[in-house]
Amino acid sequence: MTLDDLAKLIDTRKSADPDSSWTAQLLAKGPEKCAEKFGEEAIEAIIEAVKGDPVGLTSEAADVLYHLLVMLAARDVPLQDVLDELARRQQQSGLAEKAARR
């Protein structure tokens, strides 16, 4: 499954019955709860990275990507917008891009 496939699946859950889907339940709780859950998963991924556990990090990284997409969906931000922003940033060096944000 690609990130695009997952984003499309998550988008279909926005109108699903919360009793039928974890994603629908999370989305029904609102963008703030989606953001909170993303933060929790990011911290868990950091812990696995610091521990040096590649299996744990792989699992947590999958959770981070999923919850990032849920958070984006909760705020109606298409994955393609994020990919377009990454493509735009690729046009310059990372150092130049970072300096431009200041």
C-alpha positions as CSV (number, residue, x, y, z in Angstrom):
1,M,0.0,0.0,0.0
2,T,1.3,3.4,-0.9
3,L,0.9,6.6,1.2
4,D,-1.5,7.8,-1.5
5,D,-3.6,4.7,-1.2
6,L,-3.6,5.1,2.6
7,A,-4.6,8.7,2.3
8,K,-7.5,7.9,0.0
9,L,-8.7,5.1,2.4
10,I,-8.5,7.5,5.4
11,D,-10.5,10.1,3.4
12,T,-13.3,7.6,2.8
13,R,-13.4,7.0,6.6
14,K,-14.4,10.7,7.1
15,S,-18.0,9.8,6.3
16,A,-18.0,6.3,7.8
17,D,-19.8,5.4,11.0
18,P,-17.4,5.8,13.9
19,D,-18.7,2.5,15.3
20,S,-17.3,0.7,12.2
21,S,-13.8,2.1,12.0
22,W,-10.9,3.2,14.3
23,T,-10.1,5.9,11.7
24,A,-13.7,7.2,11.7
25,Q,-13.7,7.2,15.5
26,L,-10.5,9.2,15.6
27,L,-11.7,11.7,12.9
28,A,-15.0,12.1,14.8
29,K,-13.1,13.3,17.9
30,G,-11.8,16.2,15.9
31,P,-8.6,17.6,14.6
32,E,-7.2,18.3,18.0
33,K,-7.4,14.7,19.1
34,C,-5.9,13.6,15.8
35,A,-3.0,15.9,16.4
36,E,-2.6,14.7,19.9
37,K,-2.5,11.0,18.7
38,F,0.1,12.0,16.0
39,G,2.3,13.5,18.7
40,E,2.0,10.4,20.9
41,E,3.0,8.2,18.0
42,A,5.9,10.5,17.1
43,I,7.2,10.3,20.7
44,E,7.0,6.5,20.6
45,A,9.0,6.4,17.3
46,I,11.6,8.6,18.9
47,I,11.9,6.2,21.8
48,E,12.4,3.3,19.5
49,A,15.0,5.2,17.5
50,V,16.9,6.1,20.6
51,K,16.7,2.5,21.8
52,G,18.2,1.3,18.5
53,D,15.3,-1.1,17.9
54,P,14.8,-1.3,14.1
55,V,11.7,-3.6,14.4
56,G,10.1,-1.3,17.0
57,L,11.0,1.8,15.0
58,T,9.6,0.3,11.8
59,S,6.3,-0.4,13.6
60,E,6.2,3.1,15.2
61,A,7.1,4.8,11.9
62,A,4.1,3.1,10.3
63,D,2.0,4.5,13.1
64,V,3.4,7.9,12.6
65,L,2.7,8.0,8.9
66,Y,-0.8,6.7,9.4
67,H,-1.6,9.3,12.1
68,L,0.0,12.1,10.1
69,L,-2.4,11.3,7.3
70,V,-5.3,11.2,9.7
71,M,-4.3,14.6,11.1
72,L,-4.0,16.0,7.6
73,A,-7.4,14.6,6.7
74,A,-8.9,16.1,9.8
75,R,-7.9,19.5,8.6
76,D,-8.7,18.8,4.9
77,V,-5.1,19.0,3.8
78,P,-4.5,16.7,0.9
79,L,-1.4,14.6,0.9
80,Q,-0.7,15.9,-2.6
81,D,-0.3,19.4,-1.1
82,V,2.4,18.1,1.2
83,L,4.1,16.3,-1.7
84,D,4.0,19.4,-3.8
85,E,5.6,21.4,-0.9
86,L,8.4,18.8,-0.7
87,A,8.9,19.0,-4.5
88,R,9.1,22.8,-4.2
89,R,11.7,22.6,-1.5
90,Q,13.7,20.2,-3.6
91,Q,14.4,23.1,-6.0
92,Q,16.9,24.6,-3.5
93,S,19.4,23.3,-1.0
94,G,18.1,22.4,2.4
95,L,20.3,25.0,4.0
96,A,18.9,27.7,1.7
97,E,15.4,26.6,2.2
98,K,15.8,26.6,6.0
99,A,17.3,30.1,5.9
100,A,14.4,31.4,3.8
101,R,12.0,30.4,6.5
102,R,13.5,32.8,9.0
